[in-house]
Amino acid sequence: MPQFGVGELLIVLVIVVIFFGVGKLPELGGAIGKSLTEFRKASQPNQPDAPRQPDDEPKDKSEGRRRPNSSRKRR
């Protein structure tokens, strides 16, 4: 796969600006971003829609509570 340097990317950017114009660039960028997001969602077929819960959650309510620091000496 070819690697692109800064010079090549600048040339591509100039061609895109000439072809689409400066006014259309934000719309074009948004459309490309949405397309990439949809493509990534479609390429991961076994992912549920709801976010997964972390596995390290406390199993009962007392595990997650902080204990008061009774070892501190009061002055």
MARLO-804227 format. One record per residue (C-alpha): x, y, z; residue in one letter. Coordinates in steps of 0.2 Angstrom, whole numbers, always signed. Example, Ala and Ser with C-alpha at 12.3 -4.5 7.8 and 13.67 -1.06 7.14 Angstrom:
2
<kolke <+62,-22,+39>,"A"> <kolke <+68,-5,+36>,"S"> 
This chain:
75
<kolke <+0,+0,+0>,"M"> <kolke <+8,+17,-5>,"P"> <kolke <+12,+29,+9>,"Q"> <kolke <+7,+47,+6>,"F"> <kolke <+18,+61,+12>,"G"> <kolke <+14,+79,+16>,"V"> <kolke <+17,+85,-2>,"G"> <kolke <+5,+72,-9>,"E"> <kolke <-8,+76,+3>,"L"> <kolke <-7,+95,-1>,"L"> <kolke <-9,+91,-19>,"I"> <kolke <-24,+81,-16>,"V"> <kolke <-31,+95,-5>,"L"> <kolke <-29,+108,-18>,"V"> <kolke <-37,+97,-31>,"I"> <kolke <-52,+94,-20>,"V"> <kolke <-54,+113,-16>,"V"> <kolke <-53,+117,-35>,"I"> <kolke <-66,+103,-39>,"F"> <kolke <-78,+106,-25>,"F"> <kolke <-75,+124,-19>,"G"> <kolke <-72,+131,-2>,"V"> <kolke <-91,+132,+2>,"G"> <kolke <-94,+113,+0>,"K"> <kolke <-79,+107,+10>,"L"> <kolke <-89,+107,+27>,"P"> <kolke <-103,+97,+19>,"E"> <kolke <-92,+85,+11>,"L"> <kolke <-82,+82,+27>,"G"> <kolke <-98,+79,+36>,"G"> <kolke <-104,+67,+23>,"A"> <kolke <-88,+57,+23>,"I"> <kolke <-88,+56,+42>,"G"> <kolke <-106,+50,+43>,"K"> <kolke <-102,+37,+29>,"S"> <kolke <-87,+31,+39>,"L"> <kolke <-97,+29,+55>,"T"> <kolke <-110,+19,+46>,"E"> <kolke <-97,+8,+38>,"F"> <kolke <-89,+4,+54>,"R"> <kolke <-106,+0,+62>,"K"> <kolke <-110,-12,+48>,"A"> <kolke <-93,-20,+48>,"S"> <kolke <-96,-26,+66>,"Q"> <kolke <-111,-37,+65>,"P"> <kolke <-112,-45,+82>,"N"> <kolke <-111,-29,+92>,"Q"> <kolke <-127,-25,+102>,"P"> <kolke <-135,-7,+101>,"D"> <kolke <-134,-4,+119>,"A"> <kolke <-117,-1,+127>,"P"> <kolke <-110,-16,+137>,"R"> <kolke <-109,-15,+156>,"Q"> <kolke <-91,-17,+163>,"P"> <kolke <-87,-34,+170>,"D"> <kolke <-79,-27,+186>,"D"> <kolke <-95,-20,+194>,"E"> <kolke <-98,-25,+212>,"P"> <kolke <-109,-40,+213>,"K"> <kolke <-118,-34,+229>,"D"> <kolke <-121,-17,+236>,"K"> <kolke <-109,-18,+250>,"S"> <kolke <-94,-22,+239>,"E"> <kolke <-94,-5,+230>,"G"> <kolke <-95,+6,+246>,"R"> <kolke <-80,+14,+254>,"R"> <kolke <-77,+10,+271>,"R"> <kolke <-75,+24,+283>,"P"> <kolke <-57,+27,+288>,"N"> <kolke <-58,+22,+307>,"S"> <kolke <-39,+20,+308>,"S"> <kolke <-36,+39,+308>,"R"> <kolke <-32,+47,+325>,"K"> <kolke <-42,+62,+329>,"R"> <kolke <-34,+76,+337>,"R"> 
